[in-house]
């Protein structure tokens, strides 16, 4: 049985991972991409901003679940599963972008940043699923 504090730390770690991934996207991917002529005529930067917003929303969902349970509320298992699914989907979308940028000359640094975001999103998704499963197994009196 996982204690309440361990469960909260899992959610806090997931929150940190997805917001850290959003920061890496905003600071390590978009600035080099603006100077690249390959990205100039496309909507790649707008798509990355959408991914950043989605990462922040997943982090807000995880953090909100943790804060609601801290105040005595009931954790939404559906919200945890949905946040986990979105985090995994974001990870796989970013994996596609990372593999595409790996083949692009001069953008290997961006590819490394994208791979870091992939790892963060996938780990956050797994943590969200684990926390939902742990929450399902706990008796309702706790």
C-alpha positions as CSV (number, residue, x, y, z in Angstrom):
1,X,0.0,0.0,0.0
2,X,1.4,3.4,-1.0
3,X,1.0,6.1,1.5
4,X,-0.7,9.4,0.8
5,X,2.6,11.4,0.8
6,X,4.2,9.0,-1.8
7,X,1.2,9.3,-4.0
8,X,1.3,13.1,-3.8
9,X,5.1,13.0,-4.6
10,X,4.3,10.9,-7.7
11,X,1.9,13.5,-8.9
12,X,4.3,16.3,-8.1
13,X,7.1,14.6,-10.0
14,X,4.7,14.2,-13.0
15,X,3.8,17.9,-12.8
16,X,7.5,18.8,-12.7
17,X,8.3,16.6,-15.7
18,X,5.6,18.0,-18.0
19,X,6.3,21.6,-17.0
20,X,10.0,21.0,-17.4
21,X,9.3,19.6,-20.8
22,X,7.3,22.7,-21.7
23,X,10.2,24.9,-20.6
24,X,12.6,22.9,-22.7
25,X,10.3,23.3,-25.7
26,X,9.9,27.0,-25.1
27,X,13.6,27.7,-24.5
28,X,15.5,24.9,-26.3
29,X,13.4,24.2,-29.4
30,X,11.6,27.4,-30.5
31,X,14.5,29.9,-30.5
32,X,16.8,27.8,-32.7
33,X,13.8,26.9,-34.9
34,X,13.0,30.6,-35.6
35,X,16.4,31.0,-37.2
36,X,16.2,27.9,-39.3
37,X,15.1,28.4,-43.0
38,X,13.5,25.0,-43.0
39,X,10.9,26.1,-40.5
40,X,10.4,29.6,-42.0
41,X,7.5,28.8,-44.3
42,X,5.6,26.4,-42.1
43,X,3.4,26.4,-39.0
44,X,5.9,24.4,-36.9
45,X,6.4,27.1,-34.3
46,X,2.7,27.4,-33.8
47,X,2.4,23.7,-33.4
48,X,5.1,23.7,-30.8
49,X,3.3,26.4,-28.9
50,X,0.1,24.2,-28.9
51,X,2.2,21.4,-27.5
52,X,3.6,23.7,-24.8
53,X,0.1,24.7,-23.8
54,X,-1.0,21.0,-23.7
55,X,2.0,20.2,-21.5
56,X,1.1,22.9,-19.1
57,X,-2.5,21.8,-19.0
58,X,-1.5,18.2,-18.1
59,X,0.7,19.6,-15.4
60,X,-2.2,21.7,-14.1
61,X,-4.4,18.6,-14.0
62,X,-1.9,16.6,-12.0
63,X,-1.2,19.4,-9.6
64,X,-4.9,20.2,-9.3
65,X,-5.6,16.6,-8.4
66,X,-2.9,16.6,-5.8
67,X,-4.2,19.9,-4.2
68,X,-7.8,18.8,-4.2
69,X,-6.9,15.6,-2.3
70,X,-4.8,17.5,0.1
71,X,-7.8,19.6,1.1
72,X,-9.9,16.5,1.8
73,X,-11.5,16.1,-1.6
74,X,-11.8,13.0,-3.7
75,X,-9.2,12.4,-6.4
76,X,-10.6,12.0,-9.9
77,X,-9.3,8.8,-11.3
78,X,-10.7,9.7,-14.8
79,X,-8.7,13.0,-14.7
80,X,-5.5,11.1,-13.8
81,X,-6.0,8.6,-16.6
82,X,-6.9,11.3,-19.1
83,X,-3.8,13.3,-18.1
84,X,-1.7,10.2,-18.5
85,X,-3.1,9.5,-22.0
86,X,-2.5,13.1,-23.1
87,X,1.0,13.0,-21.7
88,X,1.8,9.8,-23.6
89,X,0.2,11.2,-26.8
90,X,2.4,14.3,-26.4
91,X,5.4,12.2,-25.9
92,X,4.8,10.2,-29.1
93,X,4.1,13.4,-31.1
94,X,7.3,14.9,-29.9
95,X,9.1,11.6,-30.7
96,X,8.1,12.0,-34.3
97,X,9.3,15.6,-34.3
98,X,12.6,14.5,-32.7
99,X,13.2,11.8,-35.3
100,X,12.4,14.3,-38.1
101,X,14.8,16.9,-36.7
102,X,17.6,14.3,-36.2
103,X,17.8,14.0,-40.0
104,X,17.9,17.7,-40.5
105,X,21.4,19.1,-40.7
106,X,22.2,21.7,-38.1
107,X,19.2,20.9,-35.9
108,X,20.7,18.1,-33.8
109,X,20.6,20.3,-30.7
110,X,16.9,20.7,-31.2
111,X,16.5,17.0,-31.6
112,X,18.3,16.3,-28.3
113,X,16.0,18.9,-26.6
114,X,13.0,17.1,-28.2
115,X,14.2,13.7,-27.0
116,X,14.4,15.2,-23.5
117,X,10.8,16.3,-23.8
118,X,9.8,12.9,-25.0
119,X,11.3,11.2,-22.0
120,X,9.7,13.7,-19.6
121,X,6.2,13.3,-21.2
122,X,6.4,9.5,-21.3
123,X,7.6,9.4,-17.7
124,X,4.8,11.8,-16.6
125,X,2.2,9.7,-18.4
126,X,3.4,6.5,-16.7
127,X,3.4,8.3,-13.3
128,X,-0.1,9.5,-13.9
129,X,-1.3,5.9,-14.7
130,X,0.5,4.5,-11.7
131,X,-1.0,7.1,-9.4
132,X,-4.5,6.3,-10.8
133,X,-4.0,2.5,-10.2
134,X,-2.7,3.1,-6.7
135,X,-5.7,5.3,-6.0
136,X,-8.0,2.6,-7.2
137,X,-6.6,0.0,-4.9
138,X,-6.8,2.2,-1.7
139,X,-9.8,1.7,0.5
140,X,-12.3,4.6,0.4
141,X,-11.8,5.4,4.1
142,X,-8.3,6.7,3.4
